[in-house]
Amino acid sequence: MYEFLLDEREKAFWKEVREFVKNEVPSQYIRDMDEGKLESGRWFVERAGAKTLLGCRFPREFGGRGLNWVADVAATEEVGVLGTSLGCAYVMPSIVGEALNLFGTEEQKRRYLGPTLSGNLYSAEALTEPRGGSDFFGATTLAVEDGDHFVLNGEKRFVVGAEDSDWFLVYAKSAPEAPPHESMSCFVVERSFGVEVQSIYQLMGTRGGGTGRLVFRDVRVPRENLVGQLHGAYAVFNRMMIPERLLSGAGAVGAGRAALEVAARYSTRRKAFGRTINSFQAVSFMVADSAALLDAARSICYTAARLADTGGDARRLVSEAKKVATENSWDVINNAMQIMGGIGYTTVYPIERLLRDGRLSMIWTGSNEIMNLLIQHEYYRELRKKAGEARDIEGDALSPDQEDEKHYG
């Protein structure tokens, strides 16, 4: 029902992705990924890339569609119904592509961005470390200049796509003694440079994405693979958080929608006490609550996308979109399982997989507690900035002049 928010180009792209998800993603592949028989989303990226469905915001000359954030959000919701493994595979070209599109050289765009959007190269982001999850500046992977190369040593973990990516976007400490915001650099590191994949994690959910640990032992990276300015990775990271968090929210809406549709259809067929269970208020009200939660989540995702499209400062809304959408989706999936009862807890329906997947959404791309930190910081900043612009609401109290009662110390 939200297609009324899309213009004709955005709607056309959304429909393409919708048809792709509906008709060209075999259910058996999704099952094989969840069972660990297939440990890669590369097949999905290759198929989507062949239809120019990846990185829709990027220029056509590099394989994008020249579209916007709203189109990306609409498309990512559709992919989200498949779960977080394929959702992550779908948005990764948009995440790492953001770095190359805005900060990369023309040669980097030609060599990496174009082939990634076409599905010929598979990519991953290498950010999290054992000692630093949400602590970006806590990274201990080092990049030391050595002539026309940088030598990388350290490790990254929880890298989705570690199993078979051709290249990684890697953040490393290039100036350890400098202030945190000036201490990091960003690199394109090809697997062929000597990156080791040490292990593939066994995960509760989000299975089949080849999530693993990367080890860098004296990995030599050409200077021309530096993305952006030397020691300037904070600017790259800051920008990449927009697709990471906004699209995480959009994908979560898709997952919640999928769970609700399955449960609501089930409620119109399952009978108890002589009638279908959707006729019981306990069930129908959970459906109503869930529909409202999804609409609220979708609304904030679209609003954040529209603000990003204007070039405005979208940090607070993007953080809210990630937080609200992932938490609402989690509640909706839980409602779906409750509606279905015991059968929802089995593998007969995909609800249990969506539940396992959904738990990660509130952790990755910055935990929702980090989102709270960002939201409150931006809100207080806006409050100070707008002081005196609007009505002084305190004056509407019944006893506004009793200043001696107002103690702040």
DRENKE-786287 format. One record per residue: residue in three letters; x, y, z of N, C-alpha, C, CB in turn. Coordinates in steps of 0.1 Angstrom, whole numbers, plus 5000, padded with zeros to 4 digits. Glycine has a CB too. Example, Ala and Ser with C-alpha at 12.3 -4.5 7.8 and 13.67 -1.06 7.14 Angstrom:
2
ALA513249435078512349555078513249675078511349555090SER512849785071513749895071512950005079514149945057
//
This chain:
409
MET500849885000500050005000500850135000499150005012TYR502150115002503050235003503550284989504150215012GLU503150214979503650254965503150394961503250154955PHE502150444968501750584965502850684968500450614973LEU503750644977504850734980505950734969505450694993LEU505850644960506950634949506550704937507150484947ASP507550764930507250824917507350704907508250934913GLU507150734894507050634884508350554883506750684871ARG509550614883510850544882511050464894511950644880GLU510850514906510950434918510050314918510750524931LYS508850334914507850224914508250124904506450284910ALA508750154892509150064882510249974887509550134869PHE511250034894512349954900511849864911513450044905TRP511049914920510449834930509749714925509449914939LYS508949724914508249614908509249514902507349664897GLU510349564896511349474891511949384902512449544884VAL512249444913512849364924511749274929513349464935ARG510549324930509449234936509249114927508149314936GLU509349124914509149014905510348914906509049064891PHE511548974907512748894909512748814921514048984909VAL512348874932512248794945511148694944511848894957LYS510048724937508948624936509248504928507748694931ASN509948534916510048434906511348374904509548484893GLU512448434909513748384905514648354917514448494897VAL514048334928514848294940514248164945514848404951PRO514948054942514347924945514347904960515247804939SER513147854965513047824979514047724984511647774982GLN514447634976515347524980516747594983515547424969TYR517147694976518347764979518347824993518647874969ILE517147884997517047945010517147845021515748025011ARG516447725018516547615028517947565029515547505024ASP518647545018519947495018520947595025520547475004MET520747725024521547815032521347805047521247955027ASP520047785051519747775065520247645071518247795067GLU520347545063520847415068522347405066520147305060GLY523047505061524447495060524947415048525047435072LYS524047385039524447315027525047405016523347235021LEU524647535017525047635008525647745016523947674998GLU526847785015527547875024527948005016528747815031SER526948055008527248175001526048234995528348144990GLY525948364995524948434988525348484974524448554996ARG526448434970527048484957526048464945528348424954TRP525448344945524548314934523448414933523848174937PHE522948464945521848564945522348694939521348584959VAL523548734943524148864938524448854923525448894946GLU524848744919525148724904523848744896525848594901ARG522748684901521448684894520948824894520448584900ALA521048894906520549034907521349124899520449074922GLY522649104899523549194891523349184876524949164894ALA523049064872522749044857521549124853522648894854LYS520649154862519449224859519549374863518249164865THR520749414867521049554871520149594883520849654860LEU520049504893519149534904519949574916518349414907LEU521349584915522149614926522549754926523449524926GLY522749814938523249954939522450054930524649954935CYS521150054931520350134922520650284923518850114925ARG521250334934521550474936522750524928521750514950PHE523550434923524850474917524650504902525850364919PRO525650574896525550614882525450494873526750704878ARG524750524862524550414852525850374846523550474841GLU526750464845528050424838528750314846528950544837PHE528450294859529050194867528050074870529650244880GLY526950074863526049964865524849994874526749854869GLY524750114879523550154887522350194879523950254897ARG521450254885520250304879520050454880518950234884GLY520950524887520850664889519550704897520750734876LEU519150614906517950634914518250694927517150504916ASN517550674938517650744950517550644962516750864951TRP517550704974517450634986516050564988517750714998VAL515050634983513650584985513550454976512650694980ALA514050454964513950334956514750224962514550364942ASP515850254968516650154975515950094987518050214980VAL515250174995514450135006513350045002513950255014ALA512650084991511550004986511949864981510750074975ALA513049864974513649744969514149654980514749764959THR514749704990515349635001514249565009516249715009GLU513149635011512049575019511649445011510849665020GLU511549444998511149324991512049214993510949364976VAL513349244992514349144995514349095009515749194991GLY513949175018513949145032513049025036513449255040VAL512048995027511148885030511848755029509948885020LEU513048755023513848635021514748605033514748645009GLY514848695042515648675054516948765054515948535056THR517648755065518748845066520048805058519148865080SER520148675055521348635047521348695033521348475046LEU520248675026520148725013519948875013518948665005GLY519248925023519149075025520449135026518349105037CYS521349085034522749135035523549125022523449065047ALA523349015015524048995003523549104993523848854997TYR522249134993521749234984522249374987520249234984VAL522349414999522649555003524149575003522049595016MET524949465004526449485005527049564993527149355005PRO526549544981527149634970526749784972526649584957SER525549804979525149944982526050004993523649944985ILE526449915002527149965014528649995010527149865025VAL529349895004530749925000530750014988531449784997GLY529750004980529650094968529550244972528450054960GLU528850264983528750404988530150464990527950415001ALA531050384996532450434999533150464985533250325007LEU533050374976533750394963533150504955533750264955ASN531750514955531150614947531450754952529650594947LEU531550774965531750904970533150934973530950924983PHE534050834976535350864980536450794971535550814994GLY535950704963536950634954537450714942536350504950THR538550664937539050724925538250664913540550694923GLU538450734901537850674889538250534886538050774877GLU539550514888540150374886539450274895541650374887GLN539250314908538650224918537250194914538650284932LYS536550294909535150274904535150184892534450404901ARG536050204883536050114871536449974875537050174861ARG537449954883537949824886537149744896539349844892TYR536449814906535749744916534249774916536349784929LEU533849894915532449934917531549874905532250084917GLY532049894893531249844881531049694882531949884869PRO532149614883532049474883531249424895533449404884THR531249494906530449454918529049474916530949534931LEU528649584909527249604906526649514896526949744902SER527549464887527149364877527049224882528049374865GLY527549204894527549074900528748984897526349004896ASN529749044889530848974886531948964897531549034873LEU531849064906532749054918531849054930533649184919TYR532248974940531548954953532349034963531248804956SER531649104972532349194981531849184995532249344977ALA532649235005532249235019532949345026532649095025GLU532349385037532849485046533549425057531749585050ALA534849465060535549415071535849525081536949355066LEU534949535091534949645101535149595115533649725100THR534249495119534249455133535449375137532949365136GLU535949395149537149315154536749255167538349415155PRO537549155172537349095185537249195196538348985188ARG538049305196538149395206537249525204539549445209GLY536649525192535849645189534749615180536749745183GLY533449615186532249595178531749725173531249515185SER530949785182530449915179531450025181529249945188ASP532549995187533650085190534550095177534550045202PHE534250175168534950185155536450225157534250295146PHE536650315166538050355168538850255177538050495174GLY538150155182538850055190539649955181537949985199ALA539549975168540249875159541749865162540049915144THR542249745161543649725163544449675150543949625174THR543649645140544349615127545149735123543249575116LEU546449715119547349815116547649825101548649805124ALA547849945096548249965082549450045082547150025073VAL550649995079551950065079552350095065552949985087GLU552750215063553250255050554550195047553350415048ASP554650145035555950085030556150115016555949925033GLY556750225013556850264999555550294992557650164991ASP555250224981554050244974552950144978554250234959HIS553150084990552249994995551950025010552749844994PHE550849965015550549955029550649815034549250025033VAL551149785045551249645050550249635062552649615055LEU549249545060548149525070548449405078546849515062ASN548249425091548349315101547149325111549649305108GLY546449215113545349215123544249115118544749355124GLU543149135124542049045120540649115122542048915129LYS539749065114538349115114537448995116537949195101ARG536249015123535448895124533948935121535548845138PHE533148835121531648855117531548925103530948935128VAL532448885094532448935081531448855072533848945074VAL530348905069529348835060529948835046527948895061GLY530148715041530748705027532148675028530548835020ALA532748645040534148615041534548485033534548595056GLU533548395032533848265026534348285011532548185026ASP533748365003534148364989534148504983533248274982SER534248614991534348744985535648764977534148854995ASP535548844966536748874959537548984965536348904944TRP536749084971537449194977536749244990537649314967PHE537449304999536949355011537249505013537549275023LEU536249575019536549705023536949705037535249795021VAL538249745040538849715053539249855059540149625051TYR538949865072539349975080540549935089538150035088ALA541550025089542749985097543350115103543749915089LYS544050095114544750205121545950235113545150175136SER546050365107547150405100548050505107546750455086ALA547450565118548150665126547650635141547750815122PRO548250535147547750485160547850595171548550365165GLU548850685170549050785180548250915178550550825181ALA547550925167546751045164545451045171546551055149PRO544751155172543451155178542551055170542751295177PRO541550995177540850885171540250915157539650845180HIS539651035156539051075143540051085132538251195145GLU541251085135542351105124543250985124543151235127SER542850875129543750765131543550645121543650705145MET542450645114542050535106542150565091540650485110SER542350455083542350465069541450345063543750465062CYS540950365051540150265045540750215032538650325042PHE540650085030541350025018540449925011542649955023VAL540649904998540149794991541149684991539749834976VAL540849574997541849464998541349344991542149435013GLU542049304980541649184973541949064981542249184959ARG541148954979541448834986542848774981540348724983SER543148804968544348754963545648814968544348774948PHE545448924976546648984982547148904994546249124988GLY546448794998546948715008546048715021548248755012VAL544748755019543848755031543448605034542548835027GLU543548575047543148435051541748435057544248385062VAL540948335053539648315060539948205070538548285049GLN539948235082540348145093539248055097540848215104SER537948105098536848015102535548075097536848005118ILE534647985096533248025093532347995105532747945080TYR531748105110530948085122529648005120530548225127GLN529347925130528047865131527047955138528147725138LEU526048005131525248115136523848065140525148225126MET523248135150521848105154520948125142521448195165GLY521148235134520348265122521248335112519148355126THR520648395102521448455091522548355086522148585097ARG522048235084522948135080523148125065522447995084GLY524248075060524548055046525148175039523248025039GLY525548275047526148395041527648385042525748515048GLY528248275046529748265047530348365056530248285033THR529748375068530248475078531448415085529148505088GLY532548485085533748435090534748535095534448355080ARG535948495099537048575104538048595093537648515117LEU538548715092539648745082540848765090539248855073VAL542048715085543248745091544248805081543948605097PHE544848915085545848985077547248965083545449135075ARG548048895076549448875080550348935070549848725083ASP550849055072551749125063551149125049553149055062VAL549849165048549149175035549549305029547649155037ARG550049305017550549425010549449475001551849395002VAL549049595004547949664997548549784989546849705006PRO548349784976548949904968548350034973548649884953ARG549150134972548650274977547450314969549750374975GLU547350274957546150314949544850254953546350284934ASN544950164963543750104969543250174981543949954971LEU543950274985543450364996542150434992544550465000VAL541150425000539850484996539750615004538650385000GLY539550724997539550855004540950905008538650845016GLN540950995018542251045023542950955033541951185029LEU544250965033545050885043544650935057546550905041HIS544350845066543850875079542450935079544850975087GLY541750925068540450995067539250895066540451075055ALA539450775072538350675071537150715079538950545077TYR537250805089536050835096534950895087536350935108ALA535350975077534451035068533750925060535151135059VAL534550825056533950715048533050635057535150615043PHE533450595069532650525078531250595081533350495091ASN531350725084530150805087529150795075530550945089ARG529650805063528750795052528150655049529450845039MET529050555051528550415049527550375059529750325050MET527450445071526450405081525050435076526750475094ILE524950525066523550555061522950435054523550675051PRO523650375044523050255038523050135047523850215025GLU524050125056524050005065522850015074525350015074ARG522550125080521450135090520150155084521750245100LEU520050235074518750265068518250135061518850375057LEU519150065054518649945046518549825056519749915036SER519249825067518949725077517449735082519849735089GLY517049865084515649885088514649845077515450035091ALA514949875065514049845054513949695053514549905041GLY515049625054515049475053514249415064516449425053ALA514349475076513649425087512149435085514049495100VAL511749545079510249565076509849445067510049695069GLY510649415057510249305048510149175056511249285037ALA511049145065510949015073509749015081512249005081GLY509449125088508249135096506949115088508149265104ARG506949175076505849165067505649025063506049255055ALA506748955060506648815056505948725067507948755052ALA506448745079505948675091504448695093506748705103LEU504148825092502748865095501748805084502549015095GLU502248805072501348755061501148605063502048785047VAL502248535066502048385069501148365080503448325072ALA501248435091500448405103499048455101501048485115ALA498848565094497448615091496648515082497448755085ARG497348465072496748365063496348235071497648335051TYR497348195079497048075088495848095097498348045096SER495748215102494648245111493248235104494748385118THR493248255091491948245084491548095081491948325072ARG492548005083492247865080492247775092493347815070ARG493047815102493047725114491847745123494347765123LYS491247635126489947645134490247595149488847555128ALA489547655158489447615172488147655177490647685180PHE487547565185486247585191485147615180486247705201GLY485347555169484347555158484447675149483047555164ARG485447765150485547875141487047915139484847995147THR487347975128488648015125489248115135488748075111ILE490448105138491048175150491148325147492348125153ASN491048375135491048515133489748585138491148545118SER488748505141487548565147487648585162486348465145PHE488748535168489048565182489848695184489848445189GLN489348775193489948905194491448895198489248985205ALA491748795206493148775211494148765199493348655219VAL493648705188494448685176494348805167493948565168SER493148855164492948965155493549095160491448985152PHE493649115173494249235178495749225177493849255193MET496349105177497749085175498149125160498248945178VAL497149085151497349125137497349275136496349055128ALA496349335142496249485141497449545147494949525149ASP497949505159499149565165500249545155499449495178SER500449435149501549405140501449495128501549255136ALA500349505122500149585110500549735113498749585104ALA500149785125500449915128501949935131499649955141LEU502549835137504049845140504849845127504449725148LEU504349765117505049765104504849895096504549645096ASP503649945097503350075090504250185096501950115091ALA504350185110505150285116506650275112505050275131ALA507150155112508550125108508750165094508849985110ARG507850125085508050165071507950315069506950095062SER507150375076506950525075508250595078505850575083ILE508950555089510150625093511350585084510550585108CYS511250465078512350435068512150525056512250285064TYR510950535051510750625039511050775042509250615034THR510650815054510950955058512450985058510350985071ALA513250885064514650905065515250905051515250785073ALA514750815042515250805029514950935021514550695021ARG513750995023513451125016514351235021511951165019LEU514651235034515551335039516951325033515551335055ALA517451195033518751175027518751215012519051025028ASP517651195005517551234991517651384989516351184985THR517251464999517351604998518751655001516351675008GLY519651565006520951615010520951665025521451715001GLY519851655032519851705046520551605055518451725050ASP520751655067521451575078520451465083521951665089ALA520651345078519651235082520151145093519451155069ARG521151185100521751095110520751045120522951165117ARG519951145126519051105136517951015130518351225143LEU517351055119516250975114516750835109515651045102VAL517950825103518450695099518650605111519850715092SER519150665122519350585134518050535140520150665145GLU517050625139515650595144515050485135514750715144ALA515350495122514750395112515350255116515150435098LYS516650255118517250125121516650065134518750135122LYS516650145145516150105158514650065157516350215168VAL513850155152512350135153512050015144511650255148ALA512550005132512149905122512649765127512849935109THR513849755133514349625137513549575149515849625140GLU513249665159512549635171511049605168512649745181ASN510449685159509049655155508949525148508549765147SER509949495139509949375132510049255141511049365122TRP510949265151511049155161509749135168512149195171ASP509049235172507749225179506749155170507249355184VAL506749195157505749135148506048985145505849215134ILE507348955144507648805142507248725154509148795139ASN507548785166507048715178505548705178507548795191ASN504848805175503348795174502948685164502748925170ALA503648675153503248575143503448435148504148595130MET504548415156504748285162503648255172506148275168GLN503248355180502248335190500848305183502048465199ILE500548375172499348345165499248205160499148445153MET500448155156500448025150500547915160501548015140GLY500947945172501047845182502247755180499847765184GLY502147625184503247535183503747505169502747395189ILE502847515159503347485146504347595141502147475136GLY504147715147505047825143506447805148504547955148TYR506647715158507947695165508647575157507747655179THR507947515148508647415140509147465127507647295137THR509847375119510347415106509347395095511647345103VAL508147365099507047355088506747485082505747295094TYR506847595089506747735084508047805087505547805092PRO508247915079509447995080509548085092509748065068ILE508548085101508548185112509748165121507248175120GLU510148045124511248025133512548075127511347875137ARG512748065114513948115107513948265108514048065093LEU512748325105512748475105512948525119511348525100LEU512548455129512748485143514248485146512048395153ARG514948375142516348365144517148475137516848225140ASP516748505124517348605117517148745123516748605102GLY515848765128515548895133516348935145514048905136ARG516748845153517448875165518748945162517748755173LEU519448915151520648975147520449125143521348905136SER519349155137519049285132519249395142517749295125MET518949365155519049465165520449475171518149425176ILE521349395165522749395170523649455159523249255174TRP523549405147524549445136524349585132524449355124THR525349635124525449775119525349875130524349795109GLY525849845142525649925154524449885161525550075150SER524649835174523549785182522549895184524049735195ASN521349855187520249955189520550045201518949895191GLU521450005211521850095221522750205216522650015232ILE523550175206524350275199523350375192525350215189MET522350315186521350405179520750505189520250315173ASN520450455201519950545212520950655215519650465224LEU522150625216523150725218523150835208524550665219LEU523150785195523150885184521850965184523250805171ILE520750905186519450975186519351085196518250875188GLN519751045209519651145219520651255217519951085233HIS521851225212522851325209522351425199524151265204GLU521751375188521251465177520051545182520851375165TYR519251475190518051555195518451665204517151455203TYR519351645213519851755222520451865214520751695233ARG521251825204521951925195520852005188522851855185GLU519851945183518752015176518052105186517851925169LEU517752055198517052135208517852265211516852055221ARG519152255213519952375215519952465204521352335219LYS520052415192520052495180518752575177520352405168LYS517652515181516352575178515752655190515352465174ALA516552675200516052745212515552885208517252755223GLY514352915213513753045210512953055198514853145210GLU513052955189512352955176510852925178512952855166ALA510452845187509052805188508452865201508952645188ARG507252835204506552885216507252835228505052835215ASP507252925238507852885251506752805259508353005259ILE506752675258505652595264505652605279505852455259GLU506852625285506852635300505952735305508352655304GLY505752845297504852955302503452915303505053065293ASP503052795297501652755298501252685311501352665286ALA502152675320501952615333500952695341503252585341LEU500352635351499352715359500152815368498552625368SER501352785372502152875380503552895374502252815395PRO503552955363504852975356505853065362504553025342ASP505353155371506253255377506853215390505453385379GLN506653095395507153055407508653005405506352945414GLU509453105402510853065399511653005411511653195395ASP511153035423511852985435511652835436511453055447GLU510652775429510352635430511152555419508852605427LYS511852635410512552565399514052555403512452645386HIS514352435408515752415412516452315402515752345427TYR517652355398518352275388519752225394518652365376GLY520052275405521352235411521352105419521952345419
//
